[in-house]
């Protein structure tokens, strides 16, 4: 537990606690605890982008969980391996692991697990450029999330579907999904997600030539991102507003945001 909790405080301390957990679990023959220690250490190394070490630890955890017939634990490792393979661009391997994860969640009827794994599969297909398959799995995830009243998950799926239609250059359809997502996120007051979706809505309006609406939503994105100190998001939004104002001939105001 200390290993996991320290991952955002001090990764050196997290690794120290994780290694202690491994030693103690081995000493007392606690296989379930050993698998968890390997799993949590894997998360730390994945955060550090030490892919080989993370994969080694995840596979150790998976081997133990397979021996223990720990279905939920196995699904969790398959999911993490899928995300890790995706991060390094090995998308075929990412899909194999996510489908292994999906099979387990379907066998134990974990609707929450199914919905999020469907989402992960859809994202991988999107990264492969297979937009049709991505759309299919995002819609499956959306339907599952709707049956669970998982509002944040619903908003996420709607936003992801909007992203696909943007790639398909169907801005009006994309905008429809983005606005549905935005409506839910406002109710949830999920500021980090609101910052992303308002930025996407702004880009939609810009491509549709609706400059007033584009400016309104760009400013909304900036306001939210300033509240949560989202530096990376603010850079994008300031740049977008600067371009937008420059295109409307408001050069001095544009310079203020670009500089």
RAQUI-V62946 format. One record per run of one state. SS is the DSSP state (h for helix, s for strand, l for the rest). FROM is the first residue (numbers start at 1). LEN is the number of residues. If there is no record, write none. Layout:
ss={SS,SS}
from={FROM,FROM}
len={LEN,LEN}
This chain:
ss={l,h,l,h,l,h,l,h,l,h,l,h,l,h,l,h,l,h,l,h,l,h,l,h,l,h,l,h,l}
from={1,2,9,11,29,31,48,51,68,71,88,91,108,111,129,131,149,151,168,171,189,191,208,211,228,231,248,251,259}
len={1,7,2,18,2,17,3,17,3,17,3,17,3,18,2,18,2,17,3,18,2,17,3,17,3,17,3,8,1}
